[in-house]
């Protein structure tokens, strides 16, 4: 099949030209102001991220989130909550790629499949730091210009659009019209 064939037309359109997905885990070491006795709670908030196509095969996501830890200290007699801002760079490989895209000007759509959340929060063996295990997952799509070929039916005769959409109401249909359907309060 050649694209100059009279039975085919080429259409240039925006389409998904690449897809990828990545699940990752990370461990962050947080230094509280007091030696912790026990962990009372840990949560992740304020997740922000941006995605850019970095290479032919990769999208790079640069993001950050706050790790909040509530812990006790002084032999469990006092408590404190700490917040630490964590930044990350995630490289998401493209598993599906369109080699026929027409330009290098792409839009990148990144969606969070799994928001960063705490899997485990423990006091490290030396006792002065807290280890926080985090998981997160992203899905990315690359949108770009591409060319598709569409087969034209050579046997189809030209149909005037006005003929197809020219619809007249029958008397039966007109009888069903309720002229006072709008409430006039």
C-alpha positions in Angstrom: 0.0 0.0 0.0 1.3 3.4 -0.9 0.0 6.5 0.7 -0.4 8.1 -2.8 -3.0 5.5 -3.6 -6.3 7.0 -4.8 -8.2 4.8 -2.2 -6.4 6.3 0.8 -6.2 9.7 2.4 -3.6 10.9 4.8 -4.8 12.7 7.9 -2.5 14.6 10.3 -3.8 14.6 13.8 -2.9 14.8 17.4 -2.7 11.4 19.0 -1.1 9.5 21.9 2.4 8.8 20.6 3.8 7.2 23.7 2.8 5.6 27.0 4.6 4.6 30.2 3.9 3.6 33.8 6.2 3.3 36.8 5.7 2.2 40.4 8.5 3.1 42.8 9.4 3.0 46.5 11.8 5.2 48.4 13.1 5.4 51.9 13.7 8.9 53.4 15.8 9.5 56.6 14.3 12.2 58.7 16.2 13.9 61.6 13.9 15.1 64.4 15.0 17.6 67.0 14.7 15.1 69.8 15.6 11.4 70.1 12.3 9.6 69.3 10.9 7.0 71.7 8.0 5.8 69.5 6.3 6.7 66.2 2.7 7.8 66.7 1.8 8.6 63.1 3.1 9.4 59.7 1.4 10.8 56.6 2.3 12.4 53.3 0.6 15.7 52.1 1.1 18.5 49.6 2.2 16.4 46.6 3.2 18.6 43.6 4.9 17.4 40.4 5.7 18.4 36.8 6.5 16.1 33.8 8.6 16.7 30.7 9.8 14.5 27.9 13.5 14.2 28.4 14.6 11.8 25.7 13.1 9.6 23.0 12.3 6.9 25.5 11.8 8.7 28.8 9.6 11.2 30.7 11.0 12.8 33.7 8.8 13.7 36.6 10.1 16.2 39.2 8.1 16.5 42.3 7.9 17.1 46.0 5.8 16.3 49.1 5.8 16.9 52.8 6.5 14.0 55.2 4.7 14.6 58.5 5.7 12.5 61.5 4.2 12.6 64.9 6.5 11.0 67.5 7.0 10.7 71.2 10.3 11.4 73.0 11.8 11.6 76.5 10.7 8.1 77.3 7.2 8.6 75.8 6.4 11.6 78.1 6.3 14.3 75.4 5.3 14.5 71.7 6.2 16.5 68.7 5.2 16.7 65.1 7.8 17.4 62.4 7.4 18.2 58.7 10.1 17.7 56.1 9.8 18.6 52.4 11.2 15.8 50.2 12.0 16.3 46.5 12.3 13.5 43.9 13.0 12.9 40.3 11.2 9.9 38.6 12.3 8.7 35.2 9.3 6.9 33.5 10.3 4.7 30.6 8.0 4.8 27.6 6.8 1.2 26.9 4.7 2.2 23.8 6.2 4.6 21.2 5.0 5.8 17.9 8.0 6.0 15.6 6.0 8.0 13.0 5.4 11.1 15.0 5.9 14.2 12.8 7.7 16.5 15.3 9.6 16.7 18.6 7.0 19.1 20.0 5.0 16.9 22.5 2.5 17.5 25.2 3.1 15.4 28.3 0.2 14.2 30.5 1.2 12.6 33.8 -1.3 11.1 36.1 -0.8 9.8 39.6 -2.0 6.2 39.9 -0.9 5.9 43.5 -0.4 9.1 45.5 2.8 9.0 47.7 1.9 7.3 50.9 3.7 5.9 53.9 4.3 2.1 53.9 6.4 2.0 57.1 7.8 4.5 59.6 10.4 3.3 62.0 13.1 4.6 64.3 16.5 3.8 62.8 18.9 1.5 64.7 21.1 4.3 66.1 17.9 5.9 67.5 18.3 9.5 66.4 16.7 9.3 62.9 13.4 8.1 61.5 13.2 6.0 58.3 10.1 6.5 56.2 9.2 4.1 53.4 7.1 5.7 50.6 5.4 4.3 47.5 4.1 6.1 44.5 3.0 5.3 40.9 2.6 7.3 37.8 1.2 6.9 34.3 2.4 9.1 31.4 1.2 9.8 27.9 3.0 11.7 25.1 0.6 13.6 22.8 2.0 14.7 19.4 1.3 15.1 15.7 1.1 11.9 13.7 -0.1 10.8 10.3 -2.8 8.2 9.8 -4.1 6.7 6.5 -7.8 6.3 6.0 -9.3 4.2 3.3 -11.9 5.9 1.1 -14.7 3.8 -0.3 -14.4 4.2 -4.1 -17.9 2.8 -4.7 -19.7 5.4 -2.5 -21.5 8.0 -4.4 -21.5 11.6 -3.2 -24.3 12.3 -0.9 -25.4 15.9 -0.3 -25.4 16.6 3.4 -28.6 18.7 3.1 -30.4 15.6 1.9 -29.3 13.4 4.8 -30.2 15.9 7.5 -33.3 17.4 5.9 -36.0 16.1 8.3 -39.6 17.1 8.2 -42.0 16.6 11.1 -45.1 14.5 10.4 -48.6 15.5 11.5 -48.5 12.8 14.2 -45.3 14.2 15.6 -46.7 17.7 15.7 -49.7 16.6 17.7 -47.3 15.3 20.4 -45.7 18.8 20.9 -46.8 20.4 24.1 -46.8 24.2 23.6 -47.0 25.0 27.3 -44.2 22.8 28.5 -42.3 25.9 30.0 -43.5 26.8 33.4 -44.4 30.5 33.4 -44.4 31.6 37.1 
